Amino acid sequence: MKLILNSRDELMSIDLSQVVYFLADGNFTRIVFDNKLILTAGIGMSKMEKLLSEFIVKTRSHVLMMRAGKSHIINVSKIVQVNVLKQQVLLAGGTGILFTVNISREAAKQLKELLAKKNV
């Protein structure tokens, strides 16, 4: 699945299967890919969430992306471990690449519950 970000000055074609997570950075959003590439989009996180709304599902059905607190949107299929006590999510990138993301306790609980439900 591709997300097209088109602004006055540039166009970005984002393959969502390669995105590990989105990170809020003021009025910008950093897009972190599984090969450690980081692109910066000229839109804020709330607008990015609206663009991704068809991929962010809040039910037990297919979920590709999930908002994890104010600063992150995480690719659920990349989650390796959720640690509620440490408030961290471990995400798999490319071969041998792991990403650790610090999130709120509430966001960690929600991710853990989502993954537990998917496994049932």
C-alpha positions as CSV (number, residue, x, y, z in Angstrom):
1,M,0.0,0.0,0.0
2,K,1.3,3.4,-0.9
3,L,0.7,6.8,0.6
4,I,1.2,9.8,-1.7
5,L,2.2,13.0,0.0
6,N,1.9,15.9,-2.4
7,S,2.8,19.5,-1.5
8,R,3.6,22.6,-3.5
9,D,7.3,21.7,-3.7
10,E,7.6,18.0,-3.6
11,L,5.9,14.6,-3.9
12,M,6.7,11.6,-1.7
13,S,5.5,8.1,-2.5
14,I,5.6,6.1,0.8
15,D,5.4,2.3,0.7
16,L,3.6,1.7,4.1
17,S,4.9,-1.9,4.3
18,Q,8.4,-0.4,4.7
19,V,7.5,2.2,7.3
20,V,8.4,1.2,10.9
21,Y,6.9,4.3,12.5
22,F,6.0,8.0,12.2
23,L,7.3,10.5,14.7
24,A,5.9,13.9,15.4
25,D,8.5,16.7,15.2
26,G,6.8,20.0,15.7
27,N,4.9,21.0,12.4
28,F,6.7,18.1,10.6
29,T,6.5,14.3,10.7
30,R,9.5,12.1,10.5
31,I,9.0,8.8,8.7
32,V,11.3,6.0,9.8
33,F,11.8,3.1,7.3
34,D,12.9,-0.4,8.0
35,N,16.3,0.3,6.4
36,K,17.0,3.2,8.8
37,L,16.1,5.8,6.2
38,I,14.4,8.8,7.8
39,L,12.4,11.3,5.7
40,T,10.8,14.4,6.9
41,A,7.3,15.3,5.7
42,G,6.2,18.9,5.8
43,I,2.9,18.1,7.6
44,G,2.1,17.7,11.3
45,M,1.2,14.5,13.0
46,S,-2.6,15.2,13.2
47,K,-2.7,15.8,9.4
48,M,-0.6,12.7,8.9
49,E,-3.1,10.7,11.0
50,K,-5.9,11.9,8.9
51,L,-4.1,10.9,5.7
52,L,-3.5,7.5,7.3
53,S,-7.0,7.1,8.7
54,E,-7.9,4.3,6.3
55,F,-5.0,2.3,7.7
56,I,-5.5,3.2,11.3
57,V,-8.3,1.0,12.4
58,K,-9.5,0.9,16.0
59,T,-11.3,-2.5,15.9
60,R,-10.2,-6.1,16.1
61,S,-10.1,-6.3,12.3
62,H,-7.1,-5.8,10.2
63,V,-4.8,-3.0,11.6
64,L,-1.8,-1.7,9.7
65,M,-1.0,1.4,11.7
66,M,-1.9,2.5,15.2
67,R,-1.5,5.8,17.0
68,A,0.6,5.3,20.1
69,G,0.3,8.5,22.1
70,K,0.9,12.1,20.9
71,S,4.1,11.5,19.1
72,H,4.0,8.1,17.3
73,I,2.0,6.2,14.7
74,I,3.4,2.6,14.7
75,N,3.3,-0.1,12.0
76,V,1.6,-2.9,14.0
77,S,3.1,-5.6,11.8
78,K,6.7,-4.5,12.9
79,I,6.1,-5.0,16.6
80,V,8.3,-7.6,18.2
81,Q,7.8,-6.7,21.9
82,V,5.7,-4.4,24.0
83,N,7.0,-3.6,27.5
84,V,4.4,-1.7,29.5
85,L,6.6,-1.2,32.6
86,K,9.5,0.2,30.6
87,Q,7.0,2.1,28.3
88,Q,8.8,0.8,25.2
89,V,8.0,-0.9,22.0
90,L,10.6,-3.0,20.1
91,L,10.1,-2.9,16.3
92,A,11.7,-5.0,13.6
93,G,13.3,-3.2,10.7
94,G,15.3,-4.9,7.9
95,T,17.6,-7.8,8.6
96,G,19.0,-7.5,12.1
97,I,17.7,-4.0,12.5
98,L,15.7,-3.2,15.7
99,F,14.1,0.1,16.8
100,T,13.2,0.9,20.3
101,V,10.4,3.5,20.7
102,N,9.5,5.1,24.0
103,I,5.7,5.6,24.4
104,S,3.3,6.4,27.2
105,R,2.2,3.6,29.5
106,E,-1.4,3.9,28.2
107,A,-0.3,3.6,24.6
108,A,1.8,0.5,25.6
109,K,-1.2,-1.0,27.2
110,Q,-3.4,-0.4,24.1
111,L,-0.8,-1.9,21.8
112,K,-0.4,-5.0,24.1
113,E,-4.2,-5.5,24.2
114,L,-4.5,-5.1,20.4
115,L,-1.8,-7.7,19.8
116,A,-3.2,-10.1,22.4
117,K,-6.7,-9.8,20.7
118,K,-5.2,-10.5,17.3
119,N,-3.6,-13.7,18.6
120,V,-6.9,-15.0,20.0
